[in-house]
Amino acid sequence: MTELDRWRAEIERIDRALVALIRERVGAARRAASAKRAAGLPTLDPAQEAAVVRRAAALAREAGLEEEGVRDLFWQLIGLTRRAEQQPSAAAASER
Amino acid sequence: MVIVMATNATVAQVDGTREQLERLGLRTYLARDGFRAVIGCPGDVDAVTSKGVAALPGVEAILPWRAPYRLASRQLAPRGGRTVVRIGDGPDAGVGGPALVVIAGPCSVEAPDMLLETALAVGQAGAGALRGGAFKPRTSPYAFQGLGVEALRWLAEVRRQAGLPVVTEVLDPRHVDLVAEHADVLQVGARNMQNFPLLAEVGRVRRPVLLKRGLSATVTELLLAAEYVLARGNRDVILCERGIRTFEPATRNTLDVGAIPVLRRETHLPVIVDPSHAAGRAELVAPLAYAAVAAGADGLIVEVHPHPETARSDGEQSLSLPEFAALMRGVARFAWAAGRTLPGVQPRRQEVAA
């Protein structure tokens, strides 16, 4: 195995972990949406989303990552979560 | 609106201002010039919100957008900053930087050997990227339509052999991922400039996009087409002036040289010129290329064919390999006069003095 192969394997391992984390995040957001519905609150919360992105930007800065790129990623992630929240059956199926 | 932050605004104040807008469901984009942050908010902001934002700590001024395009606007590039779109590995592979980037190759990919021969020759002559059509938008449904996926494979192979990044057109939104697998730059052709589903798709993938001006499109329409790509999160857009349709039949199209300085004033995006389609005839390509460089173009895209007389499309406007090498030596003189460089091409001293 060359050094390049080793780094590619490492990237694949990280990608697999990232997808697993995204799945976990979508599941947690779906449960938060259920909790909001039970409490009679609206599920969509733009203020909370903006706060999440702000937090991610601050963490990216601390980590020395390109902040705008991380913001973009989190807006994509929020879009993904929103769509999953709107399709509870599909999200539930993906959790099984 | 555009929010100009004070020079002494803290990072937390910039974050807070953006959050204030984003919690209303608006998106914000940040530009920095080393001295201050400028926040662009392309969505519609009501007067109450605008007043509230103006009162936030660290905010110096609120400006309205001057034009319908927003993310493409120079207002998001304080102090004359320009977007440099990297299309390859080399130090001079940034379109919009000090070096001119010349993209050259056949109108359509016809066979692997002619593609490799062209790539090696144009690379030797100083071209920074290879062009070649796999999917061809033709006015007539009976004209050669390109070799499709097979041509994409040849492009990818020649890319590896010649070490040149590849620019090729994507015609169909369903082909965007396929073309992005093989090419470094996705071209949206003049006829598709306002194909909004296609613009949205190329905005989704993170590949530089070469957006050609439509035959009858205004500069504002071109910039709004770019805005579709930018708004989807892809910031790497290269604009291309390729001639517009006028009453004049002596040239295939009329090269709108004036659009080059206008675009440079209006947008931070790089601007290149396609003299081949504007000219329609090989002998007009060089003077139009020189005019483009003199007017401030960041690069050129030129049709080159090893045997123009046998080309399956656009042979009459294609340069032969020696004609392309001569064009590059001429372009180097105009690059020098315009304060730009053309790496890999040395204009002869007497040519510079001429």
Contacts between the chains, C-beta under 8 A, distances in Angstrom:
chain1	res1	chain2	res2	distance
A	46	B	22	7.4
A	46	B	23	5.3
A	46	B	24	6.5
A	46	B	25	4.6
A	47	B	23	3.9
A	49	B	22	7.3
A	49	B	23	7.6
A	50	B	18	7.9
A	50	B	19	4.7
A	50	B	22	3.6
A	50	B	23	3.9
A	51	B	19	6.6
A	51	B	23	7.4
A	53	B	19	7.6
A	53	B	22	6.2
A	54	B	15	5.3
A	54	B	16	7.9
A	54	B	18	7.2
A	54	B	19	4.7
A	54	B	22	7.7
A	57	B	15	6.3
A	58	B	15	6.7
A	61	B	11	7.2
A	68	B	29	7.9
A	68	B	30	6.2
A	72	B	233	5.6
A	75	B	27	7.2
A	76	B	233	7.7
